[in-house]
Amino acid sequence: MIRIKRIHTYIFFELVPPFIISLFFLTFVFLMTRIPEITNMVVNYDTSIWDILMLIGFTLPRFMEFTLPMSAMISILLTFMRMAGENEIVALKGAGTSLYKLLPPVLVFSTAATLLTMWITVYGVSWGKLSLKEKSIDIARSSVDAALQERQFNSQLKGIMVYVSHVDVKTKELTDVFIEDRRTRGVVAISVAPRGKIIRRDDDKVYTIRLYNGMINQVNAEDAAVTNIKFGQYDINVDLFNLQKQGGRKLRKELDEMSLHELVQRIRKGFEDPALRSEALMILHEKFSIPFACLALGLLAFPLGVQSMSLRRSSGFGMGIFFFLLYYFLLAAGWSAGETGHYPPFIGMWLPNVVMGIAGIYLLVRNAKEKPVRLPGVVQAWIDAVSRRFKKNVEAQ
């Protein structure tokens, strides 16, 4: 019994370093997708480094929702591949230890990863999304430049919605401008122009959006009057100081920005649109199904890593990649089908975990009986081709 406990402790602490390394690496890779946007804000919009760090921090929970299960699977897979490659698994089997006796530390580790991921999905993701939205609006209110994103309806500035097809960040020139101005009570003014320009006044809080050769359609709801005006040059002033003072109003939360309690209450309240109800249920089930992926993928990674002692090392890793991609493919397919109402959201979010769990149990039983499972010939050939291509690229460099 003491010997078994020592083995369990040894395996558990062997899982921790690759998990931490994988988590940092994968999270960094996900953050790299935000680098162009962050660089653009620093260079062109004079956004402070502290604001950038806050934006990154608010984005991390959404990334970690996926990198935590990935890291848990990779750490278990690599740990047992190493133990199999160094014949530690053979030595344990020779001492009378079955694979089933090596499973407890894997389950404990996967459970810990599940609880950590669940804390992220239940509390961190909604907080991060809402905080990111609030911070982005604050940055937009501090600079009209940052508020204008190409080919998007930008509504961060209260009472004004702006659409531009192109923004030249150096010259501040705009192309194909559409502005809806609701700042005057009872009046909606829609201005359209082929080009415009952002002009900053001496006061940093006052901007002018100057439009050229356009048209204004002004609708007065109280008088039921419509006015059409063509212009050669027209200025729309934006006072950021007043907008910031008015910006303390509570933001409307989207479904994925609600806390667990708010989301449950919203679902109980009901939806007129069935699509919104399906989306809300998908988000609710996602908060719990993705954390339990740590258990399903961990249970799957254990026999895949062990079986590499009887096959080529690339076989276990190749099967790990195959099942890993299969899980996220099933998750994406389940989200699409569940959101459209083709089948219940519960099935869409939990079916990938069931499939991975059953596959893990099957592989574990096969490995315990010394009957390793090989990849299908087509999949193995594809993995070998990718490996050869990778080696050639490394040798060429």
N, C-alpha and C positions, 0 to 999 in steps of 0.2 A: 504493500500500500504506500509506504514512504517513497519507494522507487518510482511508482506511477505518479505520485504528486510532484516529484522532482522533474519528471519528464514533462508533465503538464505545465509547470512553471517555466521550464526551459523553452518550450514551444511558444508559450504566450509572449514571453519577452523577446523571442526571435521575430515575432510578427510585428512588433512596434516600430523598429527602425525603417523597414521598407514602407510601412504605412505612412509614416511622417514624410519620408522623402517623396513618395508618390503623390501625397496630398499637396505638398508645396509645388511640385513640378506641374501637376495637372491644373492646379488653380492658377499658376503663373501662365500656363498655355492659354487658359480661358481668358485671363486678363489681357493677354496680348491682342485679343480681338478688339479691345477698347483703346489700344495705344493710338491709332490714327485720330480718333475722336478727341482723346485727351491732349495729344500734341496740338491739334487744331485749336482747342480752347486756350491752351497756354500761350501759343504764338500769336494768334489773331485776336483773341477776345480779352487778353490781359487778366485771365482768371488766376487767382492766387494759388500757390502750391497747396496751401491748407484746404482750399475748396476742392482741389483735385483729389487730395487724399481722402477727403470726406466722401466724394463721389465713388471712389474706388471701394472704400469701406462699406458703403451702402449696397454696392454691387456684389460683394463677396458672398453673402448668404445664398443668392440665387445660383452662383457658380458652385458653392460647396454642397448644395442640394444634390448635385450630380457627381462631383468629384469625391465625396466621401464614400458612396457605394463602390465607385470605380477603384479607389485606393484600397478599400477593404479587400476586394477580390484580388487585386494585383499583389498585395502583400502576402496573402495566404498562398496564392499560386507560386510566387517566387520563393517563398520560404520553404515550401515542401519540394519544389524543384531542386533547390540547393541541397536539402537534406537527402533527397533521392540521389542526386549526382554524387554526393560524398559518401554514399552507402550507409548513411545513418538509419534510413528506413529499413535496410536489410539487417543491420545490427539489431534494431529493435524487434524486428520479426523473429530473428534468431533467438532472442531472449524470451520469446513467448508472448510478445505484445502484439495484439491484433490491431488492425486499422481502426476498429470501433473504439478502442481504448485511447487512441490518439485524437478522437473527435472532440472531447469536452473543451480543451483550450480554444479550439476553432469556434465552437458555439459561444463560449464566453466572450471571445474577442468580437465575433460578429454581432452579438447582442449589445455589447458596449458601443460599437459603431452604429447600430440601429438606434439606440437611445440618443446618441449625439446627433445623428441625422434628423431624428424626429424633433428634437429641440430646434434645429435649424429650420425645418419645414413648417412647424407649427407657429413658431414665434419669429424667427429670423427673417424668413423670406418676405412675409407681408410687411414687417417693419422696414426692411431694406427697400422694398419697392416704394412704399409710401414716403419714406425719408428721401429717397432719390428723386421722386417727383417734386417734393417740396423744395429741395435744394436746387434743382434745375430751374424751378420757377423763380426762386430768389435770385439766381444768377442772371436769368433772363430779365428780371426787373431792374437789375443793376446795369444792364447794357442791352440796348436794342440789338446790337450786333449778334449777341449770343441768343437772342430770342428768335432770330430768323434762320430757320433751317430750310434748306432747299427742298422743293417738291413736297412740302408738308403744310397742313393748315395750322399755323402757329397761333395759339390762343393764350399764351402765358401772360400777355399784357391785358389787364382787365378792360373790357369794353371794346377791344380791338382784336380782330382776327386778320392775319396777314398770310398770303400765299405768294411765294416767288419761285420761279423755276430755276433761277441761278443767282448766286450772290458772289461778287468779286470781293474777297476779304481785304484786298490791298487798296483798291480804289473806292470801295463801298458802293459800287454800282449794282443795281438790281435789274433783272430781266423778267418780263412778263409778270407784272405785279397785280395782285388782287387784294383789296383792303376793305373789310367790313367794319364800319365805325358805328358803335352803339352808345357812345359816351353821352350824347344828347338825349334826354328823356323823350320817348315817343317818336324819335327820329332814327331811321337807319339809313346811313349813307354808304353806298357801295362804289368804290373807286377802282377803275381798271385802266392800266397803262402798259404800253410795251416796254418801257424802261423807267428807272427811277434811281435815286441816290440817297444814301444816308448822310446827313450833315449833323455834326456835333456842334452845339453852340458853345459859347464861352463858359456857360454853366454846364458842368459835366452831367447834370441830371436832366437836361432838356435836349431832346433830339428833334430833328426835322426829317421826315420822309418826303422827299421832293419827287413828284411824278411829272413826266413829260408826255405831251400829246395824247392825253387820255380822255376818259369820260366818267362822269359821276351820275349815278342814279340814286336820287334821294327820295325816301318814302316817309311820309308823315302819317303815322297811324291815327292820330287824333283828328286831323283834317281830311283823312282819306285822299291825300294829294300825292302825286308822283312828279318829281322834277328831274329832267334830263339835261345835263350840262356838259358841253365839250370844252376842254381847256388845253392851252399850250404848256402851262406850268401850274402846278398846284402843290401847296405845302400842307402836310399833316404834322402837327406838333405833338410830341409825346413827352409829357412831364413825368419822369420816373419818380420824382420825390412824392408826388401825389399818389401815384400808383402804389408805391411802397407803403404809404400810410393806409391805403385802402386794402392792402394785400393780406391783412390779418384774418380774413374770413376763412372759415373752415372749408377744406378741400373736399370735393365729392370723391369718395373712395370707390375704386373699381373692385370687382369681386376678388381679384387676386391680391388686393391691398388690404382686405379686411382681416381682422384677427379671427381666430377660430370661433370664438363666441359670437362675434358679429356675423360671420358667415352662416353659422348654424341658425341664428335668429332670422337671418334674411331668407334662408331656405324654408323655415317654418312659416314665415309670413306669406310665401308663395310668389309665383311669377306669372304675369300674363303671357309672356312669350315662353313657349316650351324650350326654345334653344337656350335662353338664359338660364332656365332651371337645370338643363343638362350640363351647361358650362359650370354652374355653381357646384353641382354634385361631383363633377370631374375634379374640380379644384379641391373639394373636401376630401375625396378619396385619395388624391395625389399626395396630400399631406401625410398620409399614413402608409400608402403602398410603396412609395420610393424608399422610406427608411427600412421597411422590411425586405427590400431588395438586398440589403447588406447580408441578411441571413440566407436568402436564397442563393445569391451569388457566392457567398462564402462557403456554403455547403457544396456548391458546384466546383469551386476552385480547389477544394481539398483533394478529391480523387484525381482531378486533372494534374495537379502537381505531383502526387504520389506516383501516378502511372508513368511519368517520364523516366523512371528508373528502368523500366522494361522496354521503353521505346526510345526513339531519338528525343533529345531535350526539346527540339523544336515542336514535337508533336503535342506535348502537354500545353505549351505556350500557344501554339496555333489553335488548339481547341478552345483555350481560354478566350482568345481574341474572337473566335467564331461565335461562341455563346454570348460573349459580351456585346457584340454588335447585334446578335439576334434579340437580346433582351431589349435594347433601345429601339430596335425596329418594331418589335411587338408593342412597346410602350407608345411609340408615335402612332402606330396604326390603331391602337386602342383609343388613344385620345381623339383621333380624327373620327373614328366610327362612333364613339360614345358621344362626342359633341354634336354630331349630326342626328343622333337618336336612332342609329341603326341597331344598336343593342345597349343594354343598361350600362351606365357609367361605372358601376361596381365591377362588372366583368372587364370593361376596357382597361381599368387601372390595375386590377389584381391578377388578371390572367397571365401576364409576363412572369410574375413571382411564382405562380403555380407551376408554369412550364419549367422555369429554371430549377425550382425545388424538386420536381419530379425527376428531371434530368440528373440533378446532383445525387439523389438517392439511388437512382439506377446505376450511375457510374460508381458510386461508393460500394454497392453490393457486388458489382462486377469485379472491381479491384480487390475487394476482400476475398473473393473466390479465385484470385489470380487470373482473371479473364479481362485484361484491359481492352478498352474500346478504341478503335482507330477512327480517324476522320474518313469521311467519304473520299474516294479517289480524286474527284474533281476539286474538292476543297483543299486537299493536301497538295495537289499539283499547283493550285493557285498560290498557296502559301510558300511552296518551294520556289516558284517563279519570282515572287516578291522578295524572298530572302536573297536569291542570286542577284537580282537587280540591285538590291541595297548594298551587297558586298562589292559589286562592280563599281558603284558610285563611290564607296569608301576608298577602294583601291585607286580609283582615278584621281581622287583628291590627294 
